[in-house]
Every structure is written in structure tokens, then in C-alpha cells.
């Protein structure tokens, strides 16, 4: 990887203006002055606020395209409309606790590894690891029973280490990563889009380095592994997208699918009438619509450092 000289911060937001204002303030305080925000059709005053920010590039969507749609737009803008070296992705309720200068120092230290992406350490405001944003190894490449023998995620003791997948919150992507695998498909909307996308990087011999020295705070509710509070749309997306992930990346898809669906019903019996049709959809859906989209190189970028 060539020397990094400029970094774009890409944020996706939807109806969380208070969180967004905090995130933008923290990014500016840490020296990140190249900011792009995708607004997913907010109706809480976010659009009007963004239009008054002269130092922010704003991409407005007329409807909520979900996290995957927003990050698709961020990645495409970064690659096709700028000549910047790297993009740092985050939600509107997450913000870095490291400076731009510290990030550049760390990336220079690891230049010899020639990584295509870097995963930050993501914590709750209390300082403990954010469960939903822990990177890890691809357990789907191993027999399903192996997931019971070890934790395939990073933990509090993890140092710099290569991982197979990461959350979009705190993911740094190089231009080469996007050139090689494209941008995430909007089809996911929510759930599993980040795991799918980063697995395409590692599957294509791209290295993803977990860097615990780079910490982001994710000011969100603690995640739950059950489906109790999922509305019908979220329930379907959770299951369909997870089955797409298994079908695309597992060496034992049939066994993983069987165990996944049985576990869902066992842990969420009251949701069975929603789980079963979602599972059938996930088994039959066309995988090609979930695959990454290609990008076009821009010989004359609109925005440089």
C-alpha cells in the first residue's frame, strides 16, 4: 500500500440528528476534516442541518435505503468522485477517539503487511467491547461444531491480528479494496451486509487487520441475540440475509442452515410463524442480487485532499 496522505470519513444517518451532531463534532475535534454524510431520507431536521454545514459533503436519498444502501453510496462516492486514499466508515451514533495523525502513524507502522482494510476496536460509552461490532474469523469455513470449541471473535485481550470479517462501524477501506471487490449491495438493507462485504475482501486474498489502538465509541443500545423486539421487516432481513451469508461462504451450507433455523425456532418459539417463511425465502432468493457492485474509476476526481 502506498503512503496514505488523505482520509475521508463516511457517515450514514437516519433520523438521529442529536447523535449525528455529536459524531461530527468528535470527528472534527480529532482532525478529520474530509467528511461525507449520506442522509437516508431523514424527517427530523437532519437535512436542513446538513445543508447549513459548509465543510461537509452531503448525499441525500429520497428514501431510507438502509445501512447497506447508505454505505454503498459512501463507498461509490469515495472511489468514483475523489482521489482520497482511504475511507473510514461509521454510523451516526459512533465516533473516533483517536486522531487523524495517530491513525496515519499506525497505518505507516503496518504498511509492510499490505492490508486492504483495517478494523477498529469498537466500544460502548462504558468502555467495554461492543458485542455487535467485534471482528472475527470466518467460522463458516469450518465444521459447525467447531463454533462451540472457541470464540471466533476478537476479545478484550486481542492485539493486532488479522481477521476475516468486520463491522462497517470503524472499518477503514483502501482504494485497492474497493477496486478489487466493488461496493456493498443495497439489497441487504440491514444485517449481515458488513460481514458479507468484508468476507469478500478476505476471500479474495485481501488482509484485514484488527487494530485495537484505534478505538471508536458506539453510543448504541446493547445488542440482543434473540428476535423478541424485531418487527416483521427486521425479522425477515435478519434471517434472509444470514442465510445468504451461509449459502455464499460456508463449506457446510446445508448443516449450517439446518442448525441455524432450528436454533432460531428453539430460542424464539413465538416468532415461528415469521421465521419459517423468512427461512424459505432465504433458501430460494437469488444470490447474485446480494453480491457486490462493480465501480468505475474516475480519471478526474471532483474532490481531492
QUIVENBEL-V888931 format. One record per pair of residues at least 24 apart in sequence whose ideal C-beta (glycine too) atoms are under 8 Angstrom apart, sorted by the first residue. I is the first residue (numbers start at 1). J is the second residue. Records with the same first field share a line. If there is no record, write none. Layout:
BEGIN
I = J / J
END
This chain:
BEGIN
1 = 107 / 111 / 114 / 115 / 174 / 176
2 = 85
3 = 108 / 111
4 = 85 / 86 / 104 / 107 / 108
5 = 85 / 305
6 = 34 / 84 / 85 / 86 / 304 / 305
7 = 32 / 34 / 84 / 85 / 86 / 87 / 88 / 100 / 103 / 104 / 172
8 = 34 / 35 / 36 / 78 / 82 / 84 / 86 / 87 / 88
9 = 34 / 35 / 36 / 87 / 88 / 90
10 = 36 / 37 / 38 / 71 / 74 / 75 / 77 / 78 / 87 / 88 / 89 / 90
11 = 35 / 36 / 37 / 38 / 74 / 90 / 91 / 92
12 = 37 / 38 / 40 / 67 / 70 / 71 / 74 / 91 / 92
13 = 37 / 38 / 39 / 40 / 42 / 46 / 70 / 91 / 92
14 = 39 / 40 / 41 / 42 / 46 / 64 / 70 / 92
15 = 42 / 43 / 44 / 46
16 = 44 / 46 / 92 / 93
17 = 42 / 44 / 45 / 46 / 49
19 = 92 / 93 / 219
20 = 46 / 49 / 92
21 = 49
22 = 95 / 219
23 = 90 / 92 / 93 / 94 / 95
24 = 53 / 56
26 = 95 / 96 / 97
27 = 95 / 96
30 = 96 / 97 / 98 / 99 / 100
31 = 99 / 100 / 101
32 = 88 / 96 / 100
34 = 84 / 303 / 305
36 = 74 / 77 / 78
37 = 92
38 = 70 / 71 / 73 / 74
40 = 64 / 65 / 66 / 69 / 70
41 = 65
57 = 303
65 = 186 / 189
66 = 186 / 188 / 189 / 190
67 = 91 / 168 / 188 / 189 / 190 / 193 / 194
68 = 184 / 185 / 186 / 187 / 188 / 189 / 190 / 193
69 = 186 / 189
71 = 168 / 183 / 184 / 193 / 194
72 = 183 / 184 / 185 / 186 / 293
75 = 173 / 178 / 183 / 184 / 295
76 = 183 / 293 / 295
78 = 173 / 175 / 178
79 = 175 / 178 / 179 / 183 / 295 / 297 / 298
80 = 295 / 296 / 297 / 298
81 = 298 / 301 / 302 / 303
82 = 298 / 301 / 302 / 303 / 304
83 = 298 / 301 / 304 / 305
84 = 175 / 303 / 304 / 305
85 = 174 / 175
86 = 172 / 173 / 174 / 175
87 = 172 / 173
88 = 170 / 171 / 172
89 = 168 / 169 / 170 / 171 / 172 / 173
90 = 168 / 169 / 170 / 216
91 = 168 / 169 / 218 / 220
93 = 218 / 219 / 220
94 = 122 / 169 / 170 / 216 / 217 / 218 / 219 / 220
95 = 216 / 217 / 219
96 = 120 / 170 / 214 / 215 / 216
97 = 215 / 216 / 217
98 = 213 / 214 / 215
102 = 213 / 214
103 = 172 / 214
106 = 211 / 213 / 214
107 = 172
110 = 160 / 209 / 211
113 = 207 / 209
114 = 207
115 = 174 / 206 / 207 / 208 / 209
116 = 173 / 174 / 176 / 177 / 180 / 201 / 206 / 207 / 208
117 = 166 / 171 / 172 / 173 / 174 / 177 / 198 / 201 / 206 / 207 / 208 / 209
118 = 171 / 172 / 208 / 209 / 210 / 211 / 214
119 = 163 / 166 / 167 / 170 / 171 / 172 / 198 / 208 / 209 / 210 / 211
120 = 170 / 171 / 172 / 211 / 214 / 215 / 216
121 = 170 / 210 / 211 / 212 / 213 / 214 / 215 / 216
122 = 167 / 169 / 170 / 215 / 216 / 217 / 218
123 = 215 / 216 / 217 / 218
124 = 217 / 218 / 219 / 220 / 222
125 = 217 / 219
128 = 156
129 = 154 / 155 / 156
130 = 169 / 218 / 220 / 223
131 = 222 / 223
132 = 167 / 218 / 220 / 223
133 = 167 / 169 / 170 / 218
134 = 167
135 = 163 / 165 / 166 / 167 / 198 / 208 / 210
136 = 163 / 164 / 165
137 = 163 / 164 / 165
138 = 164 / 165 / 199 / 202 / 249
140 = 245 / 246 / 249 / 250 / 251 / 252 / 256
141 = 249 / 250 / 251
142 = 251
143 = 252 / 255
144 = 252 / 255 / 256 / 259
154 = 210 / 212
158 = 210 / 212
159 = 212
160 = 209 / 210 / 211 / 212 / 213
161 = 209 / 210
162 = 207 / 208 / 209 / 210
163 = 202 / 208 / 209 / 210
164 = 198 / 199 / 202 / 208
165 = 194 / 195 / 198 / 199 / 202 / 208
166 = 194 / 195 / 198 / 208 / 210
167 = 194 / 195
168 = 193 / 194 / 197
169 = 194 / 216 / 218
170 = 214 / 216
171 = 198
177 = 201 / 206
178 = 295
179 = 295 / 297
180 = 204 / 206
181 = 206 / 292
182 = 292 / 293 / 294 / 295
183 = 292 / 293 / 295
184 = 292 / 293
185 = 289 / 290 / 291 / 292 / 293
187 = 289 / 290
188 = 237 / 241 / 290
189 = 237
190 = 234 / 237 / 241
191 = 234 / 237 / 238 / 241 / 242
192 = 241 / 242 / 244 / 245
193 = 241
195 = 245
196 = 241 / 244 / 245 / 248 / 249 / 290
197 = 292
199 = 245 / 248 / 249
200 = 292
203 = 249
225 = 267
226 = 267 / 268
227 = 264 / 267 / 268 / 271 / 275
228 = 268 / 271
230 = 271
232 = 274
235 = 271 / 274 / 275 / 278
236 = 274 / 277 / 278 / 281
238 = 278
239 = 264 / 275 / 278 / 279 / 281 / 282
240 = 278 / 281 / 282 / 285
241 = 282 / 290
242 = 282
243 = 279 / 282 / 283 / 285
244 = 282 / 285 / 287 / 290
247 = 282 / 283 / 287
248 = 287 / 290
257 = 283
END
